[in-house]
Amino acid sequence: MEMQTEPIVIKEDIMIPILLLDDSFEVNEELIPVILQTAAYFGLSSVEDLRKVTEQDFFTVFTPMMNDHYGLK
């Protein structure tokens, strides 16, 4: 077995805060397109407008879109 002589570089994910009407959470930066699709579903034009949407309504729409984004069923 060879010994690794160079340091392992671990890239930290950039997390973006999402504020909803009754909750908040953070998502990985790569999910921003999915967040924007979710906002568009509700007729909203920006991530900031998601403050008008409840957590339950948001995740009902967002979860299937996120699963599709990652190829999950």
Steps between C-alpha positions, in 0.01 A plus 500: 500500500633842406498785745341822382746783522279786380224647716142411419309811405141498619278755335233634730156538348366851478170509686227751418235596760138465390239686704139382497189638664532276805851355484843527345766258383818488291559330167809416307575762235447243223130480592431868425354418155257259671413765759428745217278241326313454826455875536372519141247224578350732763502791254790669677788668321779469758633290784423787738129476410492151653436676833134489391495116485454263794750225569242229428402647163862562404621148572197342330621660175876516559562140609393330173694761299811443713467123464469541122807728500704225666340219299326347803158338501 
